[in-house]
Amino acid sequence: LGLGVIDGIEAMEGNGPGGGDPVDLGVVVASADVVAAEAVMAEIMGFDHREVAHIYYADRIGFGTGKLENIEVLGEKIADVRKPVKPHRNYYESQEDWRKYAQNILT
């Protein structure tokens, strides 16, 4: 059994990985289900976990749990530690692209 740990003590916002700005996020997320950990961290950072491609695909193929309603969060509530970060400048465009692709192959 493995453990996925996401160090969110300091995050990056904007045009990372090399051109972003540091953000004091101050959280760590850990789970035996790495997809669940990613979904929780996405929400903490202000992203809709259902709109993040790798979380969507991993949940869809059964690699892990990518839906918050199926995840038990222990410790702090997401709403209490949520700190939205600025997305990459191409974030919204890339989200449209993967959704179009997903509709074609996963329906």
KOLKOLBA-685783 format. One record per residue (C-alpha): residue number from 1; residue in one letter; x, y, z. Coordinates in Angstrom, 2 decimals. Each point is the difference from the previous one (the first is absolute). Layout:
<sites>
<site pos="NUM" code="a" x="X" y="Y" z="Z"/>
...
</sites>
This chain:
<sites>
<site pos="1" code="l" x="0.00" y="0.00" z="0.00"/>
<site pos="2" code="g" x="1.39" y="3.39" z="-0.97"/>
<site pos="3" code="l" x="-0.51" y="3.52" z="1.19"/>
<site pos="4" code="g" x="-0.23" y="3.11" z="-2.15"/>
<site pos="5" code="v" x="1.13" y="3.24" z="1.61"/>
<site pos="6" code="i" x="-0.46" y="3.45" z="-1.54"/>
<site pos="7" code="d" x="2.14" y="2.69" z="1.60"/>
<site pos="8" code="g" x="-2.03" y="3.16" z="-0.22"/>
<site pos="9" code="i" x="1.94" y="1.98" z="2.58"/>
<site pos="10" code="e" x="1.08" y="2.27" z="-2.83"/>
<site pos="11" code="a" x="-1.85" y="-0.13" z="-3.30"/>
<site pos="12" code="m" x="0.50" y="1.74" z="-3.31"/>
<site pos="13" code="e" x="-2.52" y="2.08" z="-1.89"/>
<site pos="14" code="g" x="0.02" y="1.41" z="-3.47"/>
<site pos="15" code="n" x="2.24" y="-1.16" z="-2.80"/>
<site pos="16" code="g" x="1.92" y="-2.82" z="1.65"/>
<site pos="17" code="p" x="1.92" y="-2.09" z="0.26"/>
<site pos="18" code="g" x="2.76" y="2.54" z="-0.58"/>
<site pos="19" code="g" x="-1.76" y="3.33" z="-0.31"/>
<site pos="20" code="g" x="-2.53" y="-0.05" z="2.80"/>
<site pos="21" code="d" x="-0.14" y="1.73" z="3.35"/>
<site pos="22" code="p" x="0.25" y="-1.74" z="3.38"/>
<site pos="23" code="v" x="-3.08" y="-0.13" z="2.21"/>
<site pos="24" code="d" x="-0.03" y="-0.89" z="3.69"/>
<site pos="25" code="l" x="-2.67" y="-2.71" z="-0.10"/>
<site pos="26" code="g" x="0.93" y="-1.66" z="3.29"/>
<site pos="27" code="v" x="-1.55" y="-3.45" z="-0.50"/>
<site pos="28" code="v" x="1.05" y="-3.58" z="-0.56"/>
<site pos="29" code="v" x="-2.38" y="-2.61" z="-1.43"/>
<site pos="30" code="a" x="0.65" y="-3.72" z="0.40"/>
<site pos="31" code="s" x="-2.02" y="-3.02" z="-1.08"/>
<site pos="32" code="a" x="0.35" y="-3.64" z="-0.94"/>
<site pos="33" code="d" x="-1.99" y="1.09" z="-3.09"/>
<site pos="34" code="v" x="2.15" y="2.43" z="-1.99"/>
<site pos="35" code="v" x="-2.92" y="1.03" z="-2.21"/>
<site pos="36" code="a" x="-2.03" y="0.97" z="3.07"/>
<site pos="37" code="a" x="2.98" y="2.00" z="1.29"/>
<site pos="38" code="e" x="0.23" y="1.85" z="-3.32"/>
<site pos="39" code="a" x="-3.74" y="0.75" z="0.02"/>
<site pos="40" code="v" x="0.17" y="1.41" z="3.52"/>
<site pos="41" code="m" x="3.09" y="2.12" z="-0.77"/>
<site pos="42" code="a" x="-1.58" y="1.33" z="-3.20"/>
<site pos="43" code="e" x="-2.97" y="1.22" z="2.02"/>
<site pos="44" code="i" x="2.26" y="1.52" z="2.66"/>
<site pos="45" code="m" x="1.78" y="1.94" z="-2.74"/>
<site pos="46" code="g" x="-3.32" y="1.29" z="-1.35"/>
<site pos="47" code="f" x="-0.40" y="-2.30" z="-3.00"/>
<site pos="48" code="d" x="-3.09" y="-2.07" z="-0.69"/>
<site pos="49" code="h" x="1.32" y="-3.55" z="0.38"/>
<site pos="50" code="r" x="-2.46" y="-1.18" z="-2.68"/>
<site pos="51" code="e" x="1.67" y="2.31" z="-2.51"/>
<site pos="52" code="v" x="3.57" y="-1.27" z="0.41"/>
<site pos="53" code="a" x="0.83" y="-2.47" z="-2.77"/>
<site pos="54" code="h" x="2.26" y="-2.49" z="1.80"/>
<site pos="55" code="i" x="-2.43" y="-0.26" z="2.94"/>
<site pos="56" code="y" x="-2.94" y="-0.52" z="-2.36"/>
<site pos="57" code="y" x="1.76" y="-2.70" z="-2.04"/>
<site pos="58" code="a" x="1.45" y="-1.82" z="3.02"/>
<site pos="59" code="d" x="-3.43" y="-0.13" z="1.63"/>
<site pos="60" code="r" x="-1.64" y="-1.07" z="-3.24"/>
<site pos="61" code="i" x="2.32" y="-2.99" z="-0.51"/>
<site pos="62" code="g" x="-0.17" y="-1.03" z="3.65"/>
<site pos="63" code="f" x="3.55" y="0.93" z="0.98"/>
<site pos="64" code="g" x="-1.34" y="1.79" z="3.06"/>
<site pos="65" code="t" x="-2.84" y="2.09" z="1.37"/>
<site pos="66" code="g" x="-0.27" y="3.38" z="-1.67"/>
<site pos="67" code="k" x="-3.39" y="1.15" z="1.26"/>
<site pos="68" code="l" x="-0.09" y="1.98" z="3.26"/>
<site pos="69" code="e" x="-3.36" y="-1.45" z="0.93"/>
<site pos="70" code="n" x="1.73" y="-3.40" z="0.24"/>
<site pos="71" code="i" x="2.98" y="1.23" z="2.03"/>
<site pos="72" code="e" x="0.11" y="0.17" z="3.78"/>
<site pos="73" code="v" x="2.14" y="2.97" z="0.99"/>
<site pos="74" code="l" x="1.52" y="-0.24" z="3.48"/>
<site pos="75" code="g" x="1.50" y="2.97" z="1.81"/>
<site pos="76" code="e" x="-0.68" y="3.50" z="-1.25"/>
<site pos="77" code="k" x="-2.98" y="0.62" z="-2.25"/>
<site pos="78" code="i" x="0.82" y="0.99" z="-3.57"/>
<site pos="79" code="a" x="-2.02" y="3.20" z="0.36"/>
<site pos="80" code="d" x="2.07" y="1.01" z="3.03"/>
<site pos="81" code="v" x="3.36" y="-0.30" z="-1.78"/>
<site pos="82" code="r" x="-1.02" y="0.93" z="-3.57"/>
<site pos="83" code="k" x="2.34" y="2.58" z="-1.48"/>
<site pos="84" code="p" x="-0.66" y="0.52" z="-3.71"/>
<site pos="85" code="v" x="3.07" y="0.49" z="-2.14"/>
<site pos="86" code="k" x="0.26" y="1.60" z="-3.43"/>
<site pos="87" code="p" x="0.03" y="-2.60" z="-2.76"/>
<site pos="88" code="h" x="2.49" y="-0.23" z="-2.85"/>
<site pos="89" code="r" x="-0.88" y="2.39" z="-2.83"/>
<site pos="90" code="n" x="-0.98" y="-2.98" z="-2.21"/>
<site pos="91" code="y" x="-2.05" y="-1.78" z="2.67"/>
<site pos="92" code="y" x="-3.50" y="0.73" z="-1.28"/>
<site pos="93" code="e" x="0.91" y="-0.66" z="-3.63"/>
<site pos="94" code="s" x="1.58" y="-3.35" z="0.89"/>
<site pos="95" code="q" x="-3.05" y="-0.97" z="2.05"/>
<site pos="96" code="e" x="-2.22" y="0.45" z="-3.05"/>
<site pos="97" code="d" x="2.36" y="-2.12" z="-2.12"/>
<site pos="98" code="w" x="0.09" y="-3.05" z="2.27"/>
<site pos="99" code="r" x="-3.78" y="0.07" z="0.54"/>
<site pos="100" code="k" x="-0.58" y="-0.16" z="-3.77"/>
<site pos="101" code="y" x="2.39" y="-2.95" z="-0.24"/>
<site pos="102" code="a" x="-1.60" y="-1.77" z="2.97"/>
<site pos="103" code="q" x="-3.45" y="0.29" z="-1.52"/>
<site pos="104" code="n" x="1.23" y="-1.71" z="-3.16"/>
<site pos="105" code="i" x="1.76" y="-2.97" z="1.60"/>
<site pos="106" code="l" x="-1.86" y="-0.65" z="3.24"/>
<site pos="107" code="t" x="-3.63" y="0.14" z="-1.06"/>
</sites>
